[in-house]
Amino acid sequence: MCVELGNSEYMEAYIEEYGNTSLCSVSDGAGCDDREKDFIDKMKAKSEEEVTAQLTRLKAMEGESMKPELAVWVKKRRKILAQLAPAARDEL
């Protein structure tokens, strides 16, 4: 375990952020936790415009002051939405 990054969730978030990747696959749910799977199911029911709007909203939240746990969740949702909105993939 990496002492500098604390728990494994922070370490995974760091690797995903700087590797510009995601462990969670929207297509088959591999690497996703229950919270991410619930979010995927919820967003798959939305239109592409709604997904893109949600992605834009989350991108606007970056850099704002928030608890570390919330910042990790925002980044996870952003990566999930980028997989769901093919036009947004180029923006990451």
Salt bridges, closest charged atoms under 4 A:
ASP33 OD2 - LYS76 NZ 3.65
GLU62 OE2 - ARG78 NH1 2.45
GLU91 OE1 - LYS59 NZ 2.64
